[in-house]
Amino acid sequence: MSVRSDFRSDTLTRPSAAMREAMARADVGDDVLDGDPTVRALEEYAADWVGKAGALFVPSGTMANQIALGAWTRPGEELVVERGAHIVNFEGGAAGYLHGLQCVTLAGAKGALQADEVRAALRPENIHLPDTGLICVEQTHMASGGRVISLEALSRVAEVAREAGVPVHMDGARLANAVVASGISASEFGAQADSVSVCLSKGLGAPVGSIIAGDEAFLVRARVLRKRLGGWMRQAGIIAAAGLMALRENVERLAEDHHLAREVAACCHAHEGLWAPSDDVETNLVMVRVEHPRFDAATLVAALAAEGVKVMPLGPDVLRFVTHLDLSGADLETLAAALARILGEPTTC
């Protein structure tokens, strides 16, 4: 059966007809030589949105994060980060490979670094020890199920960092989801970090691209890293136009994804052997624990795919569902019918 409903990731979003039109009409230039007017417009809008002096447009979230790591640190230093963070688990070991960093990973409380543990992890000045070069936080926190890290928790970590003179980078790939779920502005969250990355190609619906933002001194270093990593593009206004439209028009609609995610959780949780309380869902990610006598995560993924539903395994007993703008109530019905057929139980949602 061909796949009808794809819950694997919000990176699956496709540009709307209006977004394609905006891309086709974009005013462009050579961003490397003379500057691209649409890229500049996106960078200015994004910088204002996260409350920073400026921003750079780059091809991917991984590049945005790695630019921050390289701009803030020197080889041989340490990075303090939550152990489930994207930067240490899903970026190909780039912190060590590209920048010569070693990572101190801390157990977070639902993804949130604890200020006291961060303070304890900071290295004293000693020739035998590496210097602490950077602290990283993630908003929202993917591995904990799209949790919104509270402003209070971020502020406490930021205070520890300021006292120690260590910069903070926020991997804000899904920062817009946190803004919608919490009612707290992107600039308030952004004020808790010295640099912020934002992905435009997840729930916001642009086909490609991310932003890395900070103060001007940071951006001077960041531009060098973008050049070294090959992230400075030419007539990039064509894709920047999509990112600009995504930030301007697609943030508030993320509430629809969050509502659908809670419905997905309720649908799964209603089945014996699947654990996903809807009250645990804060944004657009649903982590479903599989405790079924006949299925583990891998076999349930295969069974769902045969029924026209794609979902991602996240370990031997966890499935990850991600809602996005290309999914609707009809996809929830498809999922419900598939689970009923697979598990031999009545449709429950």
C-alpha positions in Angstrom: 0.0 0.0 0.0 1.3 3.5 -0.8 1.9 5.8 2.1 -1.0 8.2 2.7 0.0 9.7 6.0 3.6 10.5 6.9 4.2 11.3 10.6 8.0 10.8 10.5 9.0 14.5 10.7 7.9 18.0 10.2 10.8 18.3 7.7 8.3 16.7 5.3 6.4 19.9 4.9 6.1 21.1 1.3 5.8 24.8 0.2 2.3 26.0 -0.5 1.2 27.4 -3.8 1.5 30.9 -2.3 5.0 30.2 -1.0 6.0 28.9 -4.5 4.7 32.1 -6.0 6.7 34.2 -3.5 9.8 32.2 -4.4 9.2 32.8 -8.1 8.8 36.5 -7.6 11.7 37.0 -5.2 14.1 39.9 -5.9 17.5 38.3 -6.0 21.2 39.2 -6.2 24.6 37.6 -5.7 24.6 37.3 -1.9 28.4 36.8 -1.8 29.4 39.7 -4.0 26.8 42.4 -3.7 24.2 41.0 -1.3 20.8 39.5 -2.0 17.9 41.9 -1.1 15.5 39.1 -0.1 18.2 37.4 2.0 18.8 40.7 3.8 15.1 41.1 4.4 14.8 37.6 5.9 17.9 38.2 8.1 16.6 41.5 9.4 13.1 40.0 10.1 14.5 36.9 11.8 17.0 39.0 13.9 14.2 41.2 15.2 12.0 38.2 15.9 14.6 36.6 18.2 15.7 39.9 19.6 19.3 39.9 18.3 21.4 42.5 16.5 21.6 40.5 13.3 21.3 37.1 11.7 22.7 35.0 8.9 20.8 32.8 6.5 22.3 29.3 6.1 21.3 26.1 4.3 20.6 23.9 7.4 20.0 23.7 11.1 23.1 21.6 11.6 25.2 24.2 9.8 23.7 27.0 12.0 24.6 25.1 15.2 28.1 24.2 14.0 28.7 27.9 13.0 27.8 28.8 16.6 30.1 26.2 18.0 33.0 27.3 15.9 32.4 31.0 16.5 32.3 30.7 20.3 35.0 28.1 21.0 38.6 27.1 20.4 39.9 23.5 19.8 40.4 21.7 23.0 37.6 23.4 24.9 34.5 21.7 26.3 30.9 22.0 25.4 28.3 21.6 28.2 25.0 20.2 26.9 22.0 18.1 27.8 22.8 14.4 26.9 19.8 14.0 24.6 20.5 17.2 22.6 20.5 17.3 18.8 24.0 18.8 18.7 25.6 15.8 20.3 23.4 13.0 18.9 22.3 13.9 15.4 25.0 16.1 13.9 27.5 13.4 12.9 30.0 14.1 15.7 30.7 17.5 14.1 31.6 19.2 17.5 34.7 17.0 17.7 35.4 16.6 14.0 35.1 20.2 13.0 36.0 22.1 16.1 38.1 19.8 18.3 35.6 20.1 21.2 34.8 17.5 23.8 31.3 17.3 25.2 30.2 17.2 28.8 26.7 15.8 28.7 24.3 16.3 31.6 21.0 14.6 32.4 18.2 17.2 32.0 14.9 17.3 33.7 12.6 16.7 30.7 15.3 18.2 28.5 16.1 21.2 30.7 19.6 21.7 32.0 19.7 22.2 35.8 21.6 25.3 36.8 23.4 23.7 39.7 24.6 20.9 37.6 25.8 23.3 34.9 27.7 25.2 37.5 29.4 22.1 38.8 30.4 21.1 35.2 32.2 24.4 34.6 36.0 23.9 34.7 38.2 25.8 37.1 41.3 27.5 35.6 43.9 24.8 35.6 46.6 23.9 33.0 45.6 20.2 33.3 41.9 20.9 32.5 40.1 22.0 29.3 38.4 25.3 29.4 34.6 25.4 29.2 33.9 27.1 25.9 30.2 27.0 25.5 26.9 25.9 27.1 24.1 24.7 24.7 20.4 24.5 25.3 17.7 23.2 23.0 14.2 24.7 22.4 12.0 22.7 22.0 13.8 19.6 23.3 13.2 16.9 20.7 14.4 13.8 22.6 12.0 14.5 25.5 9.0 14.7 23.2 9.1 18.3 22.0 9.1 19.8 25.6 9.2 23.5 26.0 12.1 24.5 28.2 10.7 27.0 30.6 11.9 30.6 30.6 12.8 30.2 34.3 15.0 27.2 33.6 16.7 28.9 30.7 17.2 32.1 32.8 18.9 30.2 35.6 21.3 28.6 33.2 22.0 31.9 31.6 22.7 33.5 35.0 25.3 30.7 35.8 26.9 31.3 32.3 27.1 35.0 32.8 28.7 34.7 36.2 31.3 32.4 34.6 31.8 34.4 31.5 30.8 31.4 29.3 28.5 32.0 26.3 25.2 30.2 25.7 23.9 29.0 22.4 20.3 28.0 21.9 19.5 25.4 19.3 16.1 26.8 18.5 15.2 24.6 15.6 11.6 24.4 16.9 11.6 27.7 18.8 8.5 28.8 17.0 6.6 25.8 18.5 7.8 26.9 22.0 6.5 30.4 21.3 3.1 29.2 20.3 2.8 26.6 23.1 4.0 29.0 25.9 2.8 32.4 24.8 6.3 33.7 25.4 7.9 35.7 22.6 10.9 34.4 20.7 12.9 37.5 21.8 12.2 36.6 25.5 13.5 33.1 24.9 16.3 34.5 22.8 17.5 36.9 25.5 18.6 33.8 27.5 21.3 32.9 25.0 24.1 34.7 23.2 23.3 33.1 19.9 20.1 31.4 18.6 19.5 29.1 15.6 16.0 28.7 14.1 15.0 26.1 11.5 12.7 27.4 8.7 12.1 24.1 7.1 10.3 22.2 9.9 6.9 23.2 11.0 7.2 26.6 9.5 7.0 25.0 6.1 9.9 26.5 4.1 11.6 24.0 1.8 15.1 24.7 3.1 17.1 26.9 5.4 17.9 28.1 8.9 18.9 31.3 10.7 21.8 31.9 13.1 21.5 35.1 15.1 23.6 37.0 17.6 25.4 40.3 18.3 27.6 41.9 15.7 30.9 40.6 17.2 29.5 37.1 17.0 28.3 37.6 13.5 31.8 38.7 12.3 33.1 35.3 13.4 30.0 33.5 12.2 30.5 34.8 8.7 33.9 33.3 8.5 32.6 29.9 9.7 29.7 30.1 7.1 32.3 30.7 4.4 34.5 27.9 5.6 31.6 25.5 5.7 30.3 26.5 2.2 27.1 28.0 3.5 27.3 31.4 1.7 24.9 31.1 -1.3 24.5 33.1 -4.4 21.0 34.0 -5.6 19.6 32.7 -2.4 16.6 35.1 -2.3 14.6 32.4 -4.1 14.7 30.2 -1.0 14.9 33.1 1.5 11.6 34.3 0.2 10.0 31.0 1.4 11.7 31.4 4.8 10.5 35.0 5.2 6.9 34.0 4.4 7.2 31.1 6.8 8.3 33.3 9.7 5.7 36.0 8.9 2.7 33.8 8.2 3.2 30.3 9.6 4.1 30.7 13.3 0.6 31.0 14.8 -0.8 28.1 12.7 1.5 25.8 14.6 -1.2 25.7 17.2 -3.1 23.4 14.8 -0.2 21.0 14.8 -0.1 20.9 18.6 -3.8 20.1 18.7 -3.5 17.3 16.2 -0.5 15.9 18.1 -2.6 15.6 21.3 -5.3 13.8 19.3 -2.7 11.4 17.9 -1.5 10.7 21.4 -5.0 10.1 22.6 -5.7 7.7 19.7 -2.5 5.7 20.4 -3.0 5.7 24.2 -6.5 4.2 23.9 -4.9 1.0 22.7 -3.7 -1.7 25.1 0.1 -1.8 24.9 0.6 1.8 23.7 1.5 4.5 26.2 1.1 8.1 25.2 -0.9 10.3 27.5 -2.1 13.4 25.7 -1.4 15.6 28.7 2.3 14.9 28.1 2.2 16.5 24.6 3.3 20.1 24.6 4.0 20.8 21.0 3.9 18.8 17.8 5.9 15.7 18.9 4.4 12.5 20.3 6.5 9.8 21.9 4.6 6.5 22.0 6.0 3.8 24.3 5.3 0.3 22.9 4.6 -2.3 25.6 2.6 -4.7 23.5 3.0 -8.5 23.7 3.1 -8.9 19.9 4.9 -5.8 18.7 8.0 -3.8 19.4 8.7 -0.4 17.8 10.3 -1.8 14.6 7.6 -4.4 13.9 4.8 -1.8 14.6 6.5 0.6 12.2 6.5 -2.0 9.5 2.9 -2.9 10.2 1.8 0.7 10.0 3.7 1.3 6.8 1.8 -1.7 5.2 -1.4 0.2 6.2 -0.3 3.5 4.6 1.1 5.2 7.7 4.8 6.2 8.2 6.2 6.8 11.6 9.8 6.9 13.0 11.2 4.5 15.6 13.2 6.2 18.3 14.7 3.2 20.1 13.5 -0.4 20.5 10.3 0.5 22.3 9.4 4.1 21.3 7.7 5.6 18.2 7.9 9.2 17.3 4.9 10.9 15.6 5.4 14.5 14.4 2.5 16.6 13.2 2.9 19.3 10.6 1.0 21.4 8.1 0.6 18.6 5.5 -1.3 16.5 8.0 -5.0 16.9 9.0 -7.9 15.1 10.7 -8.0 12.8 7.7 -4.6 11.5 8.6 -5.7 10.9 12.1 -8.5 8.8 10.8 -6.1 6.8 8.6 -3.9 6.2 11.7 -6.9 5.1 13.8 -8.1 2.7 11.2 -4.6 1.2 10.8 -4.1 0.7 14.5 -7.5 -1.0 14.8 -6.7 -3.4 12.0 -3.2 -4.1 13.3 -4.0 -4.5 17.0 -7.4 -6.2 16.4 -9.3 -3.6 18.4 -12.1 -1.2 17.6 -11.3 2.2 16.2 -11.0 4.5 19.2 -10.4 7.9 17.6 
